[in-house]
Amino acid sequence: MTAHHNAPAGNGRSDDDEVISTTGRVARRGSFGPGGGAGMPTEKSKNFGKSLPRLGEILGHETPLLIVVLLLTVTSVVLVVLGPRLLGQATDIVFDGFQAGEIDFDALHRKLFVIAGIYLGSWILGYTQAYLLAGAIQRAMFALRESVQSKINRLPLAYIDRQARGDLLSRVTNDIDNLAQSLQQTTSQIVSSVLTLVGVIAMMFIISPLLAAVALVTVPLSVWLMKIIGGKARPRFISQWRHTGSLNAQAEEVFTGHAIVKSFGRQRDVEARFRDDNDQLFEASFAAQFIASLIQPAMNFMGNVQFVLIAVVGGLRIASGAITVGDMQALIQYARQFSQPLTHLAAMTATFQSGIASLERVLELLDADEESAEQATTPNPGPVRGRVAFEDVHFAYTPDQPLIEGLDVVAEPGQTVAIVGPTGAGKTTLVNLLMRFYDLDRGRITLDGRDIAGFPRRELRSKFGMVLQDTWLFGGTIRENLAYGNPATTDEQIKEAARITYVDRFVHSLPDGYDTLISDDGDNLSAGEKQLITIARALLADPSILILDEATSSVDTRTEVLIQQAMKALCHERTSFVIAHRLSTIRGADVILVMDGGRIVEQGDHEQLIEQDGPYTRLYQAQFAGQAT
């Protein structure tokens, strides 16, 4: 084992800021934070023109079905627009019959049957297009979710590490849901509203160009009112969503740390903060909802003005014999229908913009740079001996803050290499590089003489087993969690691994034994029990190389002694990298590397380092001599 260093002091990243999960993911702790959780999308579209073609690509496979939906919508709107005209003709039959002294009921019945058939057909067409549209959009969103999930698996860890987990989660869930809902609500509504508006105007001009012109007088004022009210409501809604996110973040924070809040007696401070945020949310919500609610009364008022104008002018036209009573009735119905599409368009445009804004956030994820290209799978790979060598390794998380420069380390097959040092020394960074969670800036790392950059990442990571300080268990049984790293394992192997790692000792005290369900966050197990399960999981995976990152930090002293014995058996004939703060866990390591500021400042076994009376000795005395004192 050799080690050389030529690295500057200064880290740029603390080990405690990183958590490596068993799924090969590094996430920064505390990244949820206030407002970091998933929330409602609040942005308007930033690049509407460029986003629409991308939306077309997403919906591309559903184009034939969307054309059918469009045709059904057009036909349905045409039938709806024809309805008032036919009703007006039915009215004329009745009116003319009264004047002639005899009503033609046969003609009236035929007309009414036609009208009933038209409205029934319109309803059937509307129902059909809604059903087809829902299927098309949900299939497109299904494919989009799969694309996002596949993209996340191809993203480099550096990208995931830079993102707040709550924001990333919101893109994958809330933004896609918001896009789906907005498309579902607006796609047919916008088309039908525009067609209805055009159809109503056309029918009004066919019946009476003068009355149609009178009706259109109120349109510019209606549009202006909607623009003014919408412009005043939008910032209030943004403020409402922002305060809602702040309040939700505070509630999540307080519920998660409820015991801490109580232990420090800060309940009143929390209540005061909550009350203040709640007051702001109330004020913002009241203003937003009140201003938004003015649109409907304003449109009703303009509709009434339009109705009065049409009634006055239309009455004069009837008196002069220019139009019939039935035509006047149809015009009044069209006038009533006229304001509805305008209101729908105003509401649907805002909803559609919200959906496009969510789409842009998803596209930012889909367009992010991916990991470097994978190498081809190694044909007939031989057994891994476990010789790991760092050769002139240079690395920095950010270009202006070098972390590791010129590092040379060799771990021989079967050696246990312990890495110790203060928080932020760069210990976990070595693991990140070894697992290719990050690529090197310069130099190379070899496994049995082969550059790990030449391994497909999945093949490389299959050689490693990891036990981490922060345990990760999924919602399922203990048996399923144990077999996670090796699904083909048998019950006998599971129980043998559980016995070696002392999982078997506490499992028998549980009501369902190995079939006991673990909650998503593992709250029904102690920290030590969860850690024991992760150790047994690594044992069942039977890796060639082990990485133990503070694997015993969450267990009591007696359990730690037992786990050390299990670790000794687990590390037998395997190259092992052990990261530890508690030096009692690594006293028997073949080689101990002492790191500080991204540099290896000492190396040797326990006795050699104690004799050198250097940084390791000071760390050792701080833990043991200080405790004895």
DALIN-V500175 format. One record per residue. N is the residue number from 1. SS is DSSP state (H for helix, E for strand, C for the rest). PHI is phi in radians with two decimals (none if undefined). OMEGA is omega in degrees with one decimal (999 if undefined). Layout:
# DALIN-V500175
n;ss;phi;omega
N;SS;PHI;OMEGA
N;SS;PHI;OMEGA
This chain:
# DALIN-V500175
n;ss;phi;omega
1;C;none;178.4
2;C;-2.25;178.2
3;E;-2.61;175.6
4;E;-2.33;-177.1
5;C;-2.55;174.3
6;C;-2.76;-173.8
7;C;-2.20;179.1
8;C;-1.35;172.7
9;C;-1.23;-177.9
10;C;1.76;-169.6
11;C;-1.85;-175.7
12;C;1.48;178.3
13;C;-2.79;178.2
14;C;-1.62;175.8
15;H;-1.04;-177.7
16;H;-1.28;177.2
17;H;-1.52;-175.9
18;E;-2.13;173.8
19;E;-2.29;177.3
20;E;-1.72;-179.8
21;C;-1.61;179.9
22;C;-1.23;177.3
23;C;-1.61;178.6
24;C;1.37;-175.7
25;C;-2.20;173.6
26;E;-1.93;179.6
27;E;-2.30;179.2
28;E;-1.46;-178.2
29;C;-1.17;175.9
30;C;1.29;-174.9
31;C;-1.32;174.6
32;C;-1.22;173.8
33;C;0.98;176.5
34;C;-1.15;179.8
35;C;1.33;-177.7
36;C;-1.47;-179.3
37;C;-1.31;-178.7
38;C;-1.19;-179.5
39;C;-2.57;-179.5
40;C;-1.26;175.4
41;C;-1.14;-176.5
42;C;-2.08;-173.9
43;C;-1.40;165.8
44;C;-1.54;179.5
45;C;-1.09;-179.4
46;C;-1.62;-177.0
47;C;-2.49;-171.9
48;H;-1.05;-175.3
49;H;-1.11;-179.0
50;H;-1.38;-177.5
51;H;-1.36;-178.0
52;H;-1.07;176.7
53;H;-1.06;178.1
54;H;-1.17;175.2
55;H;-1.10;177.0
56;H;-1.07;177.4
57;H;-1.15;-179.3
58;H;-1.12;-178.7
59;C;-1.56;-171.4
60;H;-0.98;-177.9
61;H;-1.15;-178.8
62;H;-1.73;-175.8
63;H;-0.98;179.3
64;H;-1.00;-179.8
65;H;-1.20;178.5
66;H;-1.15;175.5
67;H;-1.14;176.4
68;H;-1.08;178.6
69;H;-1.05;179.0
70;H;-1.08;179.2
71;H;-1.11;177.8
72;H;-1.12;179.6
73;H;-1.14;179.1
74;H;-1.04;-179.5
75;H;-1.10;179.8
76;H;-1.10;-179.9
77;H;-1.17;178.5
78;H;-1.02;179.7
79;H;-1.15;179.8
80;H;-1.11;-178.8
81;H;-1.19;179.0
82;H;-1.25;-175.0
83;H;-0.94;-179.3
84;H;-1.04;179.2
85;H;-1.09;179.4
86;H;-1.20;176.2
87;H;-1.11;176.4
88;H;-1.08;177.5
89;H;-1.15;176.3
90;H;-1.11;177.5
91;H;-1.11;178.8
92;H;-1.10;177.7
93;H;-1.06;179.6
94;H;-1.15;-176.6
95;H;-1.12;178.6
96;H;-1.13;178.0
97;H;-1.13;176.9
98;H;-1.09;-179.2
99;H;-1.18;-179.4
100;H;-1.46;-179.9
101;C;1.51;178.9
102;C;-2.66;-178.9
103;C;-1.60;177.7
104;C;-1.43;-175.3
105;H;-1.17;177.7
106;H;-1.07;178.7
107;H;-1.13;180.0
108;H;-1.13;-179.8
109;H;-1.11;178.9
110;H;-1.07;-179.6
111;H;-1.15;-179.1
112;H;-1.18;176.8
113;H;-1.13;177.0
114;H;-1.09;-179.9
115;H;-1.10;178.6
116;H;-1.08;178.9
117;H;-1.12;179.4
118;H;-1.13;-178.9
119;H;-1.19;176.6
120;H;-1.14;178.3
121;H;-1.10;177.5
122;H;-1.08;179.1
123;H;-1.15;-179.9
124;H;-1.12;178.7
125;H;-1.13;178.2
126;H;-1.12;178.3
127;H;-1.10;-178.3
128;H;-1.14;-178.5
129;H;-1.17;177.0
130;H;-1.14;179.0
131;H;-1.12;-179.3
132;H;-1.15;-179.5
133;H;-1.13;178.8
134;H;-1.05;178.7
135;H;-1.11;-178.8
136;H;-1.11;-177.6
137;H;-1.19;-178.2
138;H;-1.19;175.2
139;H;-1.16;177.5
140;H;-1.13;178.6
141;H;-1.22;174.9
142;H;-1.05;178.8
143;H;-1.16;179.4
144;H;-1.15;177.4
145;H;-1.07;178.2
146;H;-1.11;177.9
147;H;-1.13;179.3
148;H;-1.15;179.6
149;H;-1.09;178.1
150;H;-1.11;179.7
151;H;-1.12;-180.0
152;H;-1.04;178.7
153;H;-1.18;-179.7
154;H;-1.71;-178.7
155;E;-1.33;175.4
156;C;-1.22;-179.3
157;H;-1.08;179.8
158;H;-1.06;178.5
159;H;-1.18;180.0
160;H;-1.06;-176.4
161;H;-1.19;-178.4
162;H;-1.43;-175.6
163;C;-1.62;169.5
164;C;-1.16;-175.3
165;H;-1.04;179.1
166;H;-1.11;179.4
167;H;-1.20;178.6
168;H;-1.11;177.4
169;H;-1.10;-179.7
170;H;-1.13;178.2
171;H;-1.13;-175.7
172;H;-1.31;-174.8
173;H;-1.93;-172.5
174;H;-1.08;-175.8
175;H;-1.19;177.9
176;H;-1.19;176.6
177;H;-1.10;179.7
178;H;-1.13;176.6
179;H;-1.08;-179.8
180;H;-1.08;-179.0
181;H;-1.15;-178.7
182;H;-1.16;177.4
183;H;-1.14;180.0
184;H;-1.08;-176.5
185;H;-1.38;-168.0
186;H;-1.76;-171.7
187;H;-0.98;-179.5
188;H;-1.41;-177.4
189;H;-1.15;-179.9
190;H;-1.13;179.8
191;H;-1.09;-178.0
192;H;-1.16;179.2
193;H;-1.16;178.9
194;H;-1.11;179.9
195;H;-1.12;178.4
196;H;-1.09;179.8
197;H;-1.07;179.4
198;H;-1.12;-178.8
199;H;-1.10;-179.9
200;H;-1.11;179.2
201;H;-1.09;-180.0
202;H;-1.07;-179.0
203;H;-1.15;179.0
204;H;-1.15;178.7
205;H;-1.22;177.1
206;H;-1.14;-177.8
207;H;-1.29;-178.4
208;C;-2.75;178.7
209;H;-1.02;-179.5
210;H;-1.13;-179.6
211;H;-1.18;176.3
212;H;-1.12;178.3
213;H;-1.11;177.3
214;H;-1.06;-179.3
215;H;-1.13;-177.3
216;H;-1.30;179.8
217;C;-1.02;-175.3
218;C;-1.45;-175.3
219;H;-1.10;-179.6
220;H;-1.00;179.4
221;H;-1.16;177.9
222;H;-1.11;178.6
223;H;-1.08;179.4
224;H;-1.10;178.7
225;H;-1.10;179.4
226;H;-1.09;179.3
227;H;-1.13;-179.6
228;H;-1.14;-178.0
229;H;-1.13;178.9
230;H;-1.07;178.7
231;H;-1.11;178.7
232;H;-1.38;-178.4
233;H;-1.37;-172.8
234;H;-1.02;179.8
235;H;-1.11;177.1
236;H;-1.17;178.0
237;H;-1.15;177.8
238;H;-1.06;177.2
239;H;-1.12;178.1
240;H;-1.08;-179.7
241;H;-1.12;-179.9
242;H;-1.13;179.1
243;H;-1.18;176.1
244;H;-1.11;177.4
245;H;-1.08;179.0
246;H;-1.11;-179.9
247;H;-1.17;178.1
248;H;-1.12;179.6
249;H;-1.11;179.5
250;H;-1.15;-179.9
251;H;-1.09;178.9
252;H;-1.10;-179.6
253;H;-1.09;-176.8
254;H;-1.23;179.3
255;H;-1.13;179.6
256;H;-1.14;-178.2
257;C;-1.83;-174.7
258;H;-1.04;-179.2
259;H;-1.12;179.9
260;H;-1.16;179.3
261;H;-1.02;-179.1
262;H;-1.21;-176.7
263;H;-1.14;178.3
264;C;-1.70;175.8
265;C;1.12;-176.6
266;C;-1.81;-177.5
267;H;-1.04;-177.2
268;H;-1.18;177.6
269;H;-1.11;179.1
270;H;-1.11;179.3
271;H;-1.09;180.0
272;H;-1.14;178.2
273;H;-1.13;178.5
274;H;-1.10;-178.6
275;H;-1.10;179.9
276;H;-1.13;178.7
277;H;-1.13;179.5
278;H;-1.15;177.0
279;H;-1.10;179.7
280;H;-1.14;177.9
281;H;-1.13;179.2
282;H;-1.06;-177.9
283;H;-1.13;-179.8
284;H;-1.14;-178.9
285;H;-1.17;179.7
286;H;-1.07;-179.3
287;H;-1.11;-178.3
288;H;-1.11;-176.7
289;H;-1.19;-179.2
290;H;-1.15;-178.2
291;H;-1.15;179.6
292;H;-1.11;-178.8
293;H;-1.23;179.9
294;H;-1.32;-177.1
295;H;-1.09;-177.0
296;H;-1.10;176.8
297;H;-1.06;179.5
298;H;-1.13;178.7
299;H;-1.18;177.0
300;H;-1.12;179.6
301;H;-1.10;179.2
302;H;-1.14;176.7
303;H;-1.12;178.2
304;H;-1.18;176.6
305;H;-1.06;178.2
306;H;-1.05;-179.7
307;H;-1.09;179.9
308;H;-1.09;-179.7
309;H;-1.07;-179.1
310;H;-1.14;-178.6
311;H;-1.10;-178.1
312;H;-1.17;-177.8
313;H;-1.18;-179.9
314;H;-1.14;176.6
315;H;-1.04;178.4
316;H;-1.12;-179.4
317;H;-1.22;176.5
318;H;-1.16;-179.8
319;H;-1.06;-179.9
320;C;-1.49;179.1
321;C;1.39;-178.4
322;C;-1.28;178.1
323;C;-2.37;179.9
324;C;-1.60;176.9
325;H;-1.10;179.4
326;H;-1.10;177.7
327;H;-1.13;178.9
328;H;-1.12;178.0
329;H;-1.07;179.0
330;H;-1.08;179.5
331;H;-1.08;179.4
332;H;-1.12;177.7
333;H;-1.12;178.0
334;H;-1.09;178.6
335;H;-1.09;177.3
336;H;-1.16;-179.9
337;H;-1.31;-170.5
338;H;-1.13;-175.4
339;H;-1.33;-178.3
340;H;-1.09;178.0
341;H;-1.07;178.1
342;H;-1.09;178.8
343;H;-1.09;179.3
344;H;-1.10;-179.9
345;H;-1.09;179.1
346;H;-1.09;-179.2
347;H;-1.22;-176.6
348;H;-1.21;178.4
349;H;-1.10;177.9
350;H;-1.11;179.4
351;H;-1.13;-179.7
352;H;-1.13;177.2
353;H;-1.09;176.8
354;H;-1.07;178.6
355;H;-1.13;178.5
356;H;-1.16;176.2
357;H;-1.08;176.5
358;H;-1.14;177.9
359;H;-1.04;-179.8
360;H;-1.09;177.9
361;H;-1.16;177.3
362;H;-1.19;179.9
363;H;-1.14;175.9
364;H;-1.04;177.1
365;H;-1.21;-177.5
366;H;-1.16;-177.8
367;C;-1.62;-179.3
368;C;-1.13;179.4
369;C;-1.10;-178.1
370;E;-1.64;175.8
371;C;-1.07;177.0
372;C;-1.02;-173.9
373;C;-1.01;179.0
374;C;-1.39;173.1
375;C;-1.43;177.4
376;C;-1.19;178.7
377;C;-1.07;-178.2
378;C;-1.17;177.9
379;C;-1.32;178.2
380;C;0.83;-178.9
381;C;-1.16;178.3
382;C;-1.44;178.7
383;C;-1.16;-179.3
384;C;-1.51;177.5
385;C;-1.38;175.7
386;C;1.82;176.2
387;C;-1.45;-177.6
388;E;-2.05;-178.7
389;E;-2.32;170.5
390;E;-1.68;-174.8
391;E;-2.11;177.1
392;E;0.86;-174.9
393;E;-1.41;174.0
394;E;-2.14;-179.0
395;E;-2.77;173.5
396;C;-2.58;175.8
397;C;-1.20;174.5
398;E;-2.20;-172.6
399;C;-1.01;-176.1
400;C;-1.52;179.6
401;E;-2.30;178.9
402;C;-1.03;-178.9
403;C;-1.91;179.9
404;E;-2.20;178.8
405;E;-2.38;174.1
406;E;1.12;-177.7
407;E;-1.48;176.2
408;E;-2.23;-179.7
409;E;-2.46;175.8
410;E;-2.25;174.0
411;E;-1.98;-178.6
412;C;-1.35;-179.9
413;C;-0.97;177.2
414;C;1.48;-179.8
415;C;-1.33;170.3
416;E;-1.81;-177.7
417;E;-1.87;178.0
418;E;-1.70;179.1
419;E;-2.12;-177.2
420;E;-2.21;178.8
421;C;2.65;-178.9
422;C;-1.20;176.8
423;C;-1.00;-179.9
424;C;1.53;-177.2
425;C;-1.33;-179.8
426;C;1.83;-177.0
427;H;-1.12;-177.7
428;H;-1.18;177.8
429;H;-1.03;177.9
430;H;-1.04;178.7
431;H;-1.16;178.1
432;H;-0.99;-179.2
433;H;-1.25;-178.5
434;H;-1.11;-179.1
435;C;-1.51;-176.6
436;C;1.04;168.7
437;C;-1.20;172.8
438;C;-2.26;175.7
439;C;-1.60;-178.2
440;C;-1.22;170.0
441;C;-1.39;179.2
442;E;-2.77;-178.0
443;E;1.55;178.6
444;E;-2.73;173.4
445;E;-2.12;-177.8
446;E;-2.03;173.4
447;E;-2.12;-174.6
448;C;0.95;177.0
449;C;1.49;-179.1
450;E;-1.81;179.3
451;E;-1.03;-177.7
452;H;-1.16;176.1
453;H;-1.16;177.9
454;H;-1.55;176.6
455;C;-1.53;162.6
456;C;-1.04;-173.9
457;H;-1.00;-178.5
458;H;-1.13;179.1
459;H;-1.14;-179.9
460;H;-1.09;-175.0
461;H;-1.23;176.5
462;C;-1.22;179.4
463;C;-1.44;-172.8
464;E;-1.92;168.6
465;E;-2.11;-174.6
466;E;-2.22;171.1
467;E;-2.20;-169.6
468;C;-1.97;177.5
469;C;-1.13;178.9
470;C;-1.61;-176.6
471;C;-1.22;175.5
472;C;-2.24;176.0
473;C;-2.22;178.5
474;C;-1.79;178.5
475;C;-1.17;-177.6
476;E;3.03;-179.4
477;E;-1.42;175.3
478;H;-1.07;179.9
479;H;-1.06;-179.8
480;H;-1.16;178.4
481;H;-1.18;178.6
482;H;-1.15;-176.3
483;C;-1.53;-174.6
484;C;-1.04;-177.7
485;C;-1.40;-178.7
486;C;-2.63;-175.3
487;C;-1.03;-176.8
488;C;-1.50;-176.9
489;C;-1.16;-179.2
490;C;-1.64;177.5
491;H;-1.07;179.4
492;H;-1.10;178.9
493;H;-1.18;177.9
494;H;-1.07;-178.0
495;H;-1.21;177.8
496;H;-1.16;177.0
497;H;-1.12;178.4
498;H;-1.12;179.2
499;H;-1.20;-178.6
500;H;-1.13;-176.5
501;C;-1.71;173.6
502;C;1.20;171.4
503;H;-1.21;-177.2
504;H;-1.04;-176.3
505;H;-1.10;-178.2
506;H;-1.67;-179.0
507;H;-1.10;-177.5
508;C;-1.19;177.6
509;C;-1.49;179.5
510;C;-1.49;-173.9
511;C;-1.07;-177.5
512;C;-1.92;177.2
513;H;1.01;-177.7
514;H;-1.23;177.9
515;H;-1.64;176.7
516;C;-1.16;-179.7
517;E;-1.38;175.3
518;E;-1.76;177.0
519;C;-1.21;-175.4
520;C;-1.00;179.9
521;C;-1.78;175.5
522;C;1.17;-176.9
523;C;-1.16;-178.6
524;C;-1.51;173.4
525;C;-2.22;175.8
526;C;-1.31;179.8
527;H;-1.06;179.9
528;H;-1.14;179.1
529;H;-1.13;177.2
530;H;-1.10;179.9
531;H;-1.14;178.3
532;H;-1.10;178.8
533;H;-1.13;179.6
534;H;-1.15;178.0
535;H;-1.18;177.9
536;H;-1.12;178.0
537;H;-1.08;178.1
538;H;-1.14;179.3
539;H;-1.11;-179.5
540;H;-1.20;179.1
541;H;-1.21;177.5
542;C;0.91;-178.0
543;C;-1.40;176.5
544;C;-1.44;-178.1
545;E;-2.27;-178.7
546;E;-1.92;171.9
547;E;-2.20;-178.4
548;E;-2.04;-177.0
549;E;-1.89;-178.9
550;C;0.92;-170.8
551;C;-1.20;-177.3
552;C;-1.94;-173.4
553;C;-1.23;-174.2
554;C;-1.77;-176.5
555;C;-1.96;179.9
556;C;-1.30;-173.5
557;H;-1.09;-178.9
558;H;-1.15;178.5
559;H;-1.15;178.7
560;H;-1.06;178.9
561;H;-1.10;179.2
562;H;-1.13;-178.6
563;H;-1.18;177.6
564;H;-1.04;176.7
565;H;-1.15;178.0
566;H;-1.13;179.1
567;H;-1.13;179.2
568;H;-1.07;177.2
569;H;-1.21;-179.2
570;H;-1.16;-176.6
571;H;-1.46;-176.4
572;C;-1.03;178.9
573;C;1.07;174.7
574;C;-2.19;170.5
575;E;-1.24;-174.1
576;E;-2.29;172.9
577;E;-1.96;-176.0
578;E;-2.07;174.9
579;E;-1.72;-173.9
580;C;-2.62;165.8
581;C;-1.72;179.6
582;C;-1.44;-171.6
583;H;-1.20;178.8
584;H;-1.13;-176.8
585;H;-1.45;-173.4
586;C;-2.20;-178.5
587;C;-1.11;-179.4
588;C;-1.59;-178.9
589;C;-1.17;177.9
590;C;-1.14;179.6
591;E;-2.40;177.2
592;E;-2.03;174.6
593;E;-1.77;177.8
594;E;-1.80;-177.2
595;E;-1.90;174.9
596;E;-2.72;179.0
597;C;1.10;179.7
598;C;1.39;-179.4
599;E;-2.05;170.9
600;E;-1.59;-175.1
601;E;-1.69;177.0
602;E;-2.65;172.5
603;E;-2.66;180.0
604;E;2.58;175.0
605;C;-1.52;-172.7
606;H;-1.03;-176.4
607;H;-1.12;179.7
608;H;-1.08;-178.0
609;H;-1.23;176.7
610;H;-1.12;179.8
611;H;-1.14;-179.1
612;H;-1.24;176.8
613;C;0.93;-178.6
614;C;-1.99;-177.9
615;H;-0.98;-180.0
616;H;-1.11;179.4
617;H;-1.06;179.5
618;H;-1.16;175.6
619;H;-1.09;-178.3
620;H;-1.11;-179.7
621;H;-1.17;179.5
622;H;-1.10;-178.6
623;H;-1.50;-170.7
624;C;-1.81;179.2
625;H;-1.15;179.1
626;H;-1.14;179.3
627;H;-1.17;-179.8
628;H;-1.14;178.1
629;C;-1.10;999
